[in-house]
Structures are given as structure tokens and as C-alpha cells.
Amino acid sequence: MTAAGNAEQTKVRILEAAMDEFSAHGIAGARVDRIAKRVGCNKNLLYIYFVNKETLFNTVLERSLTRVYEEIEFTEDDLPRYATAVFDFAMSHPDLMRLLLWSSLEQDANRVTARAEAWSGKMRALSSEAADGSDGSGFRAGFLLTSIMALATAWSAISPFGPTFDPDAADDTDRLREDVRKAVTLLASEAKTDPHR
């Protein structure tokens, strides 16, 4: 293997170890020496590749979110389908959900370029859908999208509600997924029936 290939492999291993460390401890609590020890490299190498701990955190988050945006297509014309896809991803990736929580607690969400760009794109799509009158919704795009994301992630690892107040529901993810689909369907259809909202 070439030196460049070796370096790329090491970077990937660092990012994987950093994902575990950051999702468990956040930015402030994470320790670069623990990441380096797990990878089996000198911690100075982490600084050579990623400059500082915050850059490493943002790289891990951007990399993870890019994967999410590639795997989950936003379908403004089928919001229940989108919501169930987000639900499935949130339930099966607790480490990423914790990483998002740490990002929200410890830094400005708009610093994460992939996240801000994805949100803006979804907002434009929803606003465009509403502007042409095809959905008849009186909900603002931001309220609708936030509500969908809240419903879809309510039983994920980061939610203070679903896992705490209704922990048994997570034992039947098929039913929960269907409940999310129905709730988003009702949200969208209720908005259509009352254009004065």
C-alpha cells in the first residue's frame, strides 16, 4: 500500500474512533489521547490531519450527515415516506443522534455546512410546494419540517420524551413507524382542509 493510501486508511480509522468518542462525551468531554490510543497512533498525527478537536468533531459530523443526506431522499410531495425514512435512520443510528445533540448543545448549528445546506434545500422545496398552491397548507415550511423531524426522532436516543415517558413503545418499532407515518399524514391532510391556518 502506498503512503497516501496508508494515510487515508489512518484518517478513516481516526474518524471512526472519534465518532464513538464524541457521541459518548461531546466536544468538551472527548479526549484526543483516547482517540489516538484506540487507533494506535500518536495524538500529534490527529492534529496534523485535523488541526484541533473542534475541526475533528465537525469533520465527523459532516461526514455522517453527508451519508444521511445521500441515503434519505427528501420527498416534499410524500412527507410521510420521508418521515418514516428519518425514523428508521434515527432509531438505527443512536451514535449519530447523540452527536447531533452534542452539536446542538456545544456549537452553533449553522457552523455545520452540510446540515445548514440540507435544511435550506428542504425549506425551499416546501416553500415552493406551498407557493404553487398544490398542498394548500397554511403551515409555514419551517414549522412543518420541524414538526416532521420532531415526530420522526421522538423515540430516538436523544429525545427526552419518547424513551422516557413511553419506553415500551420502542419494543415495537413497526408500530411506532406506522404511528409516525399516520401522524405526518394527518398533519399534512389537516393543513390542507383548513387553508386559513
C-alpha positions as CSV (number, residue, x, y, z in Angstrom):
1,M,0.0,0.0,0.0
2,T,1.2,3.5,-0.8
3,A,2.0,6.1,1.8
4,A,-1.0,8.1,0.6
5,G,-3.3,5.1,0.9
6,N,-2.0,4.3,4.3
7,A,-2.6,7.9,5.4
8,E,-6.2,7.7,4.1
9,Q,-6.8,4.5,6.0
10,T,-5.5,6.0,9.2
11,K,-7.8,9.1,8.7
12,V,-10.8,6.8,8.3
13,R,-9.8,4.9,11.5
14,I,-9.4,8.2,13.3
15,L,-12.8,9.4,12.2
16,E,-14.5,6.1,13.3
17,A,-12.8,6.2,16.7
18,A,-13.7,9.9,17.0
19,M,-17.4,9.2,16.2
20,D,-17.5,6.9,19.2
21,E,-15.6,9.3,21.5
22,F,-17.6,12.4,20.5
23,S,-21.0,10.7,20.6
24,A,-20.3,9.5,24.1
25,H,-18.6,12.6,25.5
26,G,-19.3,15.6,23.3
27,I,-16.7,18.1,22.2
28,A,-15.7,19.3,25.7
29,G,-15.6,15.8,27.3
30,A,-13.9,14.0,24.4
31,R,-10.2,13.3,24.7
32,V,-7.8,13.2,21.7
33,D,-5.4,10.9,23.6
34,R,-8.2,8.3,23.9
35,I,-9.0,8.5,20.2
36,A,-5.3,8.2,19.3
37,K,-4.8,5.2,21.7
38,R,-7.8,3.4,20.2
39,V,-6.4,4.0,16.6
40,G,-2.9,3.1,17.7
41,C,-1.2,6.3,16.6
42,N,0.5,9.3,18.1
43,K,-2.0,12.0,19.0
44,N,0.1,14.6,17.2
45,L,-1.0,12.8,14.0
46,L,-4.6,13.8,14.7
47,Y,-3.6,17.4,15.0
48,I,-1.6,17.2,11.7
49,Y,-4.7,15.8,9.9
50,F,-7.4,17.8,11.6
51,V,-5.8,20.8,13.3
52,N,-7.8,20.7,16.5
53,K,-10.5,18.8,18.3
54,E,-13.4,21.1,17.1
55,T,-12.3,20.5,13.4
56,L,-12.2,16.8,14.1
57,F,-15.7,16.9,15.6
58,N,-17.1,18.9,12.6
59,T,-15.4,16.6,10.2
60,V,-17.0,13.5,11.9
61,L,-20.4,15.2,11.9
62,E,-20.2,16.5,8.3
63,R,-19.1,13.0,7.1
64,S,-22.0,11.4,8.9
65,L,-24.6,13.9,7.8
66,T,-23.5,13.7,4.2
67,R,-24.2,9.9,4.4
68,V,-27.6,10.6,5.8
69,Y,-28.5,13.1,3.0
70,E,-27.3,10.6,0.4
71,E,-29.3,7.7,1.9
72,I,-32.6,9.6,2.8
73,E,-34.1,11.4,-0.1
74,F,-36.3,14.4,0.8
75,T,-39.7,14.0,-0.8
76,E,-41.7,17.1,-0.3
77,D,-44.6,15.5,-2.2
78,D,-44.6,12.5,0.1
79,L,-43.8,13.7,3.6
80,P,-45.0,10.6,5.4
81,R,-42.5,8.5,3.4
82,Y,-39.7,10.9,4.3
83,A,-40.7,10.9,8.0
84,T,-40.6,7.1,8.2
85,A,-37.2,7.1,6.5
86,V,-35.9,9.6,9.1
87,F,-37.5,7.5,11.9
88,D,-35.7,4.3,10.6
89,F,-32.4,6.1,10.4
90,A,-32.7,7.8,13.8
91,M,-33.6,4.5,15.5
92,S,-30.7,2.6,14.0
93,H,-28.0,5.2,14.5
94,P,-28.1,6.3,18.1
95,D,-24.4,7.4,17.9
96,L,-25.2,10.0,15.2
97,M,-28.3,11.2,17.1
98,R,-26.1,11.8,20.2
99,L,-23.5,13.5,18.0
100,L,-26.3,15.9,16.7
101,L,-27.4,16.6,20.3
102,W,-23.8,17.4,21.3
103,S,-23.5,19.7,18.3
104,S,-26.7,21.5,19.3
105,L,-25.5,21.9,22.9
106,E,-22.0,22.9,22.2
107,Q,-21.9,24.9,19.0
108,D,-23.9,26.9,16.5
109,A,-25.9,24.5,14.3
110,N,-25.2,26.8,11.3
111,R,-21.5,26.1,11.6
112,V,-22.2,22.6,10.2
113,T,-22.3,23.4,6.4
114,A,-23.9,20.1,5.3
115,R,-26.7,20.5,7.8
116,A,-27.5,24.1,7.1
117,E,-27.4,23.5,3.3
118,A,-29.7,20.4,3.6
119,W,-32.2,22.4,5.8
120,S,-32.2,25.3,3.4
121,G,-32.9,23.0,0.5
122,K,-35.8,21.3,2.2
123,M,-37.2,24.7,3.2
124,R,-37.0,25.9,-0.4
125,A,-38.7,22.7,-1.6
126,L,-41.5,23.0,1.0
127,S,-42.0,26.7,0.3
128,S,-42.1,26.1,-3.4
129,E,-44.7,23.4,-2.9
130,A,-46.8,25.7,-0.8
131,A,-46.3,28.7,-3.1
132,D,-47.8,27.0,-6.1
133,G,-50.9,26.1,-4.1
134,S,-50.6,22.4,-4.6
135,D,-50.5,21.5,-1.0
136,G,-53.0,24.1,0.3
137,S,-51.0,24.1,3.6
138,G,-51.3,27.1,5.9
139,F,-48.3,25.8,7.9
140,R,-45.0,27.7,7.5
141,A,-42.4,25.5,5.9
142,G,-40.1,25.7,9.0
143,F,-42.9,24.7,11.3
144,L,-43.9,21.8,9.1
145,L,-40.4,20.5,8.7
146,T,-39.5,20.9,12.4
147,S,-42.7,19.0,13.3
148,I,-41.9,16.2,11.0
149,M,-38.4,15.9,12.4
150,A,-39.6,16.0,16.0
151,L,-42.1,13.2,15.3
152,A,-39.6,11.1,13.4
153,T,-37.0,11.3,16.1
154,A,-39.2,11.3,19.2
155,W,-38.2,7.8,20.3
156,S,-34.5,8.1,19.2
157,A,-31.6,8.1,21.7
158,I,-31.6,11.9,22.1
159,S,-35.3,12.5,22.8
160,P,-36.2,13.4,26.4
161,F,-39.8,12.3,25.8
162,G,-40.4,9.0,23.9
163,P,-37.8,6.8,25.6
164,T,-38.5,8.4,29.0
165,F,-42.3,8.6,29.1
166,D,-43.2,5.7,26.7
167,P,-40.2,3.3,26.8
168,D,-42.2,0.2,25.9
169,A,-43.2,1.7,22.5
170,A,-39.6,1.3,21.3
171,D,-40.1,-2.5,21.6
172,D,-42.4,-2.4,18.6
173,T,-40.7,-0.2,16.1
174,D,-43.0,-1.4,13.3
175,R,-46.0,0.1,15.1
176,L,-44.0,3.3,16.0
177,R,-43.0,3.7,12.4
178,E,-46.7,3.4,11.3
179,D,-47.7,5.8,14.0
180,V,-45.2,8.4,12.7
181,R,-46.5,7.8,9.1
182,K,-50.1,8.3,10.2
183,A,-49.2,11.4,12.3
184,V,-47.4,13.1,9.4
185,T,-50.2,12.1,7.0
186,L,-52.7,13.7,9.4
187,L,-50.6,16.8,9.9
188,A,-50.4,17.3,6.1
189,S,-54.0,16.5,5.4
190,E,-55.4,18.6,8.3
191,A,-53.4,21.5,7.0
192,K,-55.0,21.0,3.6
193,T,-58.5,21.0,4.9
194,D,-58.1,24.4,6.5
195,P,-56.4,26.9,4.2
196,H,-56.9,29.7,6.8
197,R,-54.3,28.2,9.2
